[in-house]
Amino acid sequence: LGGRKVVREGFKFAERWFLANGGWGSVSRESVGSVTGELDLEKLSLKDLKETVAPSGIVDSDRMVELFCGAVETLGSVGAAQYEASVSFGSEGTGPGQFQSVGRVAVHGEGSEQVVAAADYKGCRVNVFNVRSGEPVRSVGSKGDGPGQFQYPVGVAFNQRGDMYVGDYKLHRISVFDASGSYVRSFGERGGGEGQLSGPKGLAFTAGGELVVADSGNHRVQVLREDGTF
């Protein structure tokens, strides 16, 4: 019966009627079912179900499961229709542009020069692709603990100049590569002090050029300068 707004308002009316008549102490489930059964609850959004229907307690658990499953399925089909993949990057393997496991990603640039970087944490490297063409541009890093090497690269971020920052979860440091992929420097060491790291994961830059680090092992977020100082 009716569109989403009508169904939502109708359900709220049914809830008020239920409470005004004494709730479960006075109203039978059959009576409640006859009222709510006139409403096409499948039209309600997942938010409506969570915020309005479920808290009311007047729809039994089996019916709520049906409604939630239907809403999630509808949301998925709508999402698939709205966000169909236009291009994909990489494949499984160890060759150029391939991955063993994909971690975090980051995007930099615009137009035909825009690139996306993706950390391959099992392959101990970061692959960079041209967004428009999907073709691999470069790969940086290798397995090890020397300059420019990784043990478990996870987080990736670009600063405004296009320098790429890569957080290594196991080496507790962040390595920096310039726009051409050449290694520049690393900073960070294991610890809980200012500027020290323990299992850095996600990285991001603020509009002001500060580096935000999800310092997972220390249960905190640190904001650092581009050179890694606190």
N, C-alpha and C positions, 0 to 999 in steps of 0.2 A: 504494500500500500504506500504510494507516494514516492517522492525522491528522497535523497539522503537527509535533507533538512527536515522534511515532514516526518520521516521515520525517527530521527533523533528527538524531535519535539514530542512525537507520539509516545516514545519510550519514557521520556521524562514525566509525561502526564500519567502513564501507567505506574511509574514508581511512586508518584505522589498519591495516586489512588490506593495503591497497596499499603502505604504507610498510614494514610488517613483511615483505613479500615482495620487497623490493628495489627498489620504484618502477619507473619506466619501463625501467630496465635489465633487469628480469626479468619484468615483467608486460605482457602485450599489451593494446592498446586494446580488443580484443574482450572480453577477460576483465573489464576494468574496466567496459565498457559493459554486460555481462551482469549485473554486480552492481548498478550504479547504475540500470540500466534497470528494476529491480524496485521502485524508489522513485518515488513520485509527486512529483517535485521541484516541480511547478507549485503545490503546496500551501504551499511555503515563502514567507515574507515577503521583501520587498525587502531588509530588514536581514539575514536569514539568507543570502540569495544573496551579498550584499556581504561579510559577515564570515566565512562558513563555506564556501560552495561555491566562489566565485571564487578565494580564496587557495589552495585545495587543489591546483588545477591538474589535477584528474583528470576534469574535464568540458571537452570541447573548446569552442573559441571560438564556433562556430556555435550550439551548443546553449545556451551562456551568453547569447547575444544573444536567442534565443527565450525563455529564462526571464526575463530582465530586461524584455523588452517585455511579456510576459504579466503580470508583477508590477506594472508601471507602469499597464497598462490596468486591472487589477483595482483598484489603489489609486485611480485616477481615478473608476471607477464607484462605489466605496464612498464616496468623498468627495462625489460628486454626490448620492448618496442621503442622506448625512448633513447636507449643507450646501446645501440648496436655497434659492435667494434668496426671501425673504419680501416684500421691497420693493426697488425700485430708485429712484435719484435722477437726475434730469436727462436731457438728450438733447443731440444735436449741434446747435450753433447759437450765436447771440449774444444771444438774448433772455433774459428772467428765468428763472433756474434752468437755463440751458443752458451747454454747455461747448464750447470749441474743443480743449482738451487737459486732461486731469485729472492733477494731480500728487498730492501727499500729502493725507491726510485726518486729521481729529481729531474727537473726540466729547466733548461736555460735557453735564452735567445728568442728570436721571433722569425716568422716567415720561413724561407728556405734554409736559414741557418740555425733553426731551432733544433736542439738536441735533447735526448733523454738518456740519463745514466742509470744503470741498474746494477746493484751489487750482487755478485755471484759468491755467496758465502762459502759454499763447498769448493768452488773452483778457485777461491782466493784471488779474485780479480774483479774489476768493474768494467762492464761493457757499455760503450757509448754508441747510440744510434742517431741518425738523422730522422727527426720526427716525420717530415713530409714523405720521404722515400722509404723509410723503414730499413735502410741499409746501414750496416755497421760502420762506424767512423773510426773507432779505436778501442783498444783494450789496455787497461793499465793494471799493474800489479802482478805478483806471482806468489807462490807459497814460500814463506820464510819469515824471519824477523829482522831482516836488514832494511835499509832505507828504501821506501817505496814498495815494500813487500807486506803481505798480509797473512794472518792466521785465521781470521774470521771477520771479514768486512761485512758490515751491516748497513749503517746509516750513510747517506750520501746527500750532499747539498752543494749548491753553487753560490758563490758571492756575485756581486754585480759585475765584476770584470770577467767572470766565466771561470775563475779558479775553482777546482773541484775539491771538496773536503770529504774525506772518507773516514768513518769511525771504525776502529777494529776492536771488536768485543773482547777478544782474548789477549791482545797486546796492550789494551787499555791506553790507546793513543789515537790521535787523529792525524792522518797524512794528507798533505796538500799537493795537488798537481795543477800546473798551469793549463791554459786553454788548449794547448797543443798536446797535453797528456804527459809532459815532462815532470818528473818528481821535483818538488821545491823544498819541502821540509816536513818534519813531524813535530808534534808537541803532545804533552800529557804523559803521565806516569801513574802507576797504580797507587791509590791512596785515597784518603777521605778529606784531604785538605783542599783549600781553595785552588782551583785549576787542576787538581788531581782527579783521576777518573777510575771507575770500576765498572767495566762492561758497558762502554758507551754504545747506545743504539741509535735512536732517531736524531737527526741533525736538521736544523733549519736556520735561515738567516732572517733577521728582522729588517724592516725597511731602512733602519739606521745603520745596517752593516754589522750588527752584533750576531755572534754565533750562539744559537741555543742548542744545548746538548742534553739529551735524555740520559742521565748518568744512572743507569738502572741498578747497579750494584750498591750504590750509595743512597738509593731511594730518594733522588732529588733531580731537579733540573738546574743546570748551570748556564749562566749567560756570560760568554767570554768575548774578548776582542778578537779581531781577525787573526792576530798573531798568537792567539791561544792564551794570553795573559788574562787574569781575572779582573 
